[in-house]
Amino acid sequence: MEMNGSDMHQALENIFSFVPTLILKSAVLLNIPDIIANAGPDASLSLHEIAAKLPTKTRSVHYLSRILAFLSARGVFIQTQATDNPSDLRYALSSFAKRFYVKDNNPSSLVPLLLMHADPVIMASWHHLHECVLVQGCNGFEKAHGKDLWAYGKEEPRVNNLVNDSMSTLTYLEMEQILNCYDGFKEVKSLVDVGGGKGTALAHIVKAYPHIHGINFDQPHVVQKAPTVPGIKNVGGSMFKSIPSTDAIFMKNVLVDWDDQSCERILENCYNALPENGKFLLAEYMTREESKENESLDIVMDLVMNALANGGKQRSEQEWRRLLRNSGFNVVKIVGLSGICGKAKFIEAIKK
């Protein structure tokens, strides 16, 4: 069979597709985006200027040059030539690198998300993905480590912090969208954020609506790490057992981690915690039923659930409507959240 160059190229790209993530991780651990950002708003630095900022005298300029060249080809850095010396290459940050890969004083940084998913403990899950096909109901993380992610994090503070920091950084970006598109919080007096982690989402809500009494509800070892915020009480417990009584419940990217049966148990406890006509507010990434836009990223994010979570999956809008209806909730409105990867939507439902 005659060799097709483009086929060979695509085959090799798929084999080595793990490389960009780990090279980006290396650049972040070396603090390269911050080194460039700290030089000025539109700064560009040479290879040797960047190397001089690294915390060692035994650095390899050769390896550094390869990292910079690779990430320039990926659009992370903008590579230019000095006008007075064409051989002097300089590196600036692209617009998305400024927004998402700079760590210091940057609440929209996605670095915590990168460091979580590129961590060896998390990446081990992917080596067991094939077993999730062969054994129904398993997940890659549990196969790799003998316990699910939440139990592992309870025993390993480093991993617990990785997960919580990762969720917090996404929350900052998502809450900006939610508060722009939904004003129904003004009618809420008490609000429980179920699976609220460090309380980042609830802090955004209470800041915008200071009349709300907020309860950040999560596992005890999780809320133990949550900061003290005026208007918010951190409460430890299990959403599978009971949820504090409240006017309204908010959940963001929690149910996606669980299979339908587990979601029904959680939703039953939510139902019992609410008064008649109490609000259930849900933000989740949903599978697309009509558009092919960014389909590859949607599928990747869904597979992340298979690798890490207990039967978790992204669901379509119709699947969410059915799940909520079967749990005693009427869906009032569904709003799309623009500017968020995948197809994030916000649902307002009312207890029947």
N, C-alpha and C positions, 0 to 999 in steps of 0.2 A: 504494500500500500504506500502510495506517495505521501511524504510528510507534508502536512499543511502548517505553514509557519504560524498563522494566527491561532490555530487549534492548539499547537504546542505552547504558545504564549499563554493562552487561557488556562491550559492544564497546569502549567507551572505557577501561574498567579494564584490559582486555587490552593495549590500545595503550600505555598509560602505566605498565605494570607494572614497567618498569625504574626508575621514579622512587624507590620506597621504599628500594631498596638504596643508591642514590647519595646520598639525603638522610641515611640512617643513616651512610654513610661520612663525609659532611660533619660530622655531629655528633661522630663519633669523632675526626676530625682536629682539630676545635675543642676536643676534650677535655671535652665537656659531661658525659658520664656520670661521669667522674672528678672534675670540679668539684663535682658534687652529692654524690658519695660522700665526698669529702674534708671536706664540711661536717658530717658526722655520720652515724650508722647509719640514722636515719630522717629525714634532713634534707629540707626542701623550700625551694627558693630562688625568688626573684622573677626576672623577666626582667632587671631592671637589676642584680641581684646576680650573676647568671650573666655578664652582659655585662662587668661590672667585672673579672672574672677572666680575660678574654680578653687575649692578649698584643699588643694594639694600642690606640691611642687613636682610630683612624679607623674603628672598627667600625660596622656597620649594625645597629642595634637592630631595625629593621623586618624584615630578612632573618632575623635570629635568632628573632624572634617567630614567623615562619612555619614555621621548622624545628621549633621547640618545639611549636607547635600540631599540625603534621602528625604528628610522632612520638608525641604524646599520643593522637591519634586511632588510632594503630597499637598503642597499649598499651605503648610503650617508656617513656614518662613518665606519671606520674599528675598530672593538672592539678586543682588545687583553688583555692578562693577564700579569701582572708584573712577571718577572722571580723569584723574591725573595718573592712574595706574590700573589699566584693565585687568592685570593679574591679581589685583587686590579685591577679593570678593567680600561683600558685606551682607549682613543678614538683618532683616527687619521682621517684625511680627505681622502676619496677615490679620485682617479684621476679625476673623473668628478665633484666631489664636489669642488676640488681645482680650476678647470677651470671655473665652472659656478655658484657656490654658494657663493664664497668669494666676498664681495662688494668693499673693499678699493683697490684703484689703480689697478682695474681689468676691462679693457674695454670689455672683453668678458663675464662679469657676466650676468647671466639671472635673477638676483634678481629683477630688475624692471619689467620684464615680469611676474614673480610670484606675486609680490605685486599688479600689476594691476588686474590679473585674479582672485586673491583671495580676492579682495576688495569687501565689501558688496554691493556697488553700481553696480559693474559689475556682481557679482554672482546673484543678483536679477533677471537678465535676464533669467537665466536657469529655474526659477520657472514659467516662462510663455512660455516655449518652446512648450508645448502641444497646446497652442493657435495658434502657427505658422502653425500647421497642420490643424486646423479648419478654419483659416482665411487666405486666400492666400494673400501674399504680406506684411504681418506684420513681425515684428521682436521682439524678447523677450525684448530687452532693451527699446524699445518704449512703449511696453505694461506695463513694470514695472514703467517707469518714465514719460510717457506722451510726450516724445520728443526723437528724435534719439540721438545717442551718440555724434555726432558732435555739435548739438545745446546745449546739456547738458554741454559738455565741455567748450563751449563758456561762459556759465554762472557760471560754477563751476571751478575755477582755479586749485583746488586740483586734480580733475579728469582729467582735461586737461593735467596737469603735469604728472600724472600717465600714460596716453596714450602716450604722447610724449616721455617720458623716456623709456617706454616699446619698442616702435618702434625703438628708437635710439640704444638700446642694440642689437636688432636683426640685425639692419643695419650694425653694426660693423662686425659681423660674415659673413653676406652675401656679403658685398662689397669686403672682402678679396678674396672670391671665384670669384666674377664677374671680378675683375681686373686681376686675374690670368688666366681666360679663354677667355677674350675678349680684343683685342688691338685696336679696331676700334675707340676709343676715340681720338687717335692721329690725326685723320683727321677732328675732330670737332673744330670749332672756338668758337661758342657760344652754350651753353647747358642750357635748362630749366628743372629743376627737378620739375615735377608737383605733388603736394601733398608731398613736400619734408620735411615737419615737421620742425625740428630744424636745418636742413641742414647738417645732419651727412653724408649722402650718397654723396652729392655733394662735401663736404669737402675732402672726400677720393679721389674722381675723380680729383679734381683740384690739390690736393697735388701730385698725380701721373702724371698729365698732366697740368702743371702750365700755359701753353699758353691759356687754355680754359677760356673764360669769362662765369661764372656761374650765373644763376638766380635761387634762391630758392623760389618757388612759392607755396603758401598755403594760408589758410584763414588768415585774418589780425591778429586775436588774437593768432594764432599759430606762425607766423613768428615774432611776437612781442617778443617771448621768444627765438628766434634763436640768437646765438652769432654772433658777427662780425668776418668774416673770409676774409682775403685778397683774391681777385679774385672772391668773391661771393657777389651778391646783393640780399637782402631779399625783396621780393615783395608780398604784400597781394592782394588777389582777389578771384574769384570763377572760378573753372575750368568748371563750367556749363555755364558761360557767355562768357569768352574769355581767351586766354592764350597768353603771350608775344611772339612776333615773334622771331624766333631763327633758327639756322642751324639744331639743333637736340633736341629731347625731350626724357627725361628719366622718367620712372615711375616704382616704386617698391612697390609691395603689396598695391596698391591703388584700382585698378579696381576690385579686389577680393571682395571689400566691397559693390559693387553695382550690381544691376540687369542688364540684357542685354540692356534694353532700356536706362538706365542711362549711361551705358558704351558707347553706340552709340553716345549719346550727347557729352560726354567728348572727344571721339575719333574724332568727327567732328570738335571740337574746336582745337584739336591737329593738325589735317589735315590742317586747315586754317592758323595755326601759322607757318607752315613749308614751305620752298621753294620746288620747284620740285626736286625730288630725296632726299629730306631731310630725316634724319634718325629718326625713332621712336624706342626707346630701352625700352624693357619691361622685368621686372623680377617678376615672380609670382610662387607660389606653384601650382602645377597642379595635377589633379587626375591621377591615374595610369590606363592605359588601358590594361597592360599586366602582371604586377608583383603584387604579393600578399605581398611582403616584407613590413613590418611596416604598413600593411593595417589599423590596428586599430588606429594608430596615425593619419594617413591620414584622416580617417573618423571623428575623434575627431576635427581636425583642420577645417574640412569643417563645422561641426556643430557649431563651434565657430562663423563662419560667419553667420549662421542662427540665432544664439542667439543675436548677437550684431549688425549686419549690415543690411542695407536697401535692402533686397533681395539679399545680397551678397552670393557668392558661389565660391568654387574652380572649375576651368574648365579644361577640357582635352586639350591636344595639338591640337586636331582637332577642338574643340570649339573655341580656340584662333585663329587658322588659319582662320576659317570662319568669326569670328567677325572682324578681321583685314582686311580681303579681302573685306567684305561688307562696310568697312569704308574707302576704297581707298588705302590700303597699301598692298604691296607685301612682303611676308616673305622671307628674304634672308637666315637666319640661325637660328637654335634653338640649344642651348648648355645646357646640363645638369650641374647642380651645385652640385658636390659631397660634402659629409660631412655636408649637411644641412638636417634637419629632413623633412619628407614629400618628395615630388618630385619637388624641385625648378628647374626652367629652366629660361634661359635668351634668349630673342628673339630680333633679329635685323630685322626691317622691313623698307621699303623704300616707301615714298610717290609716288604713280603712277604719 
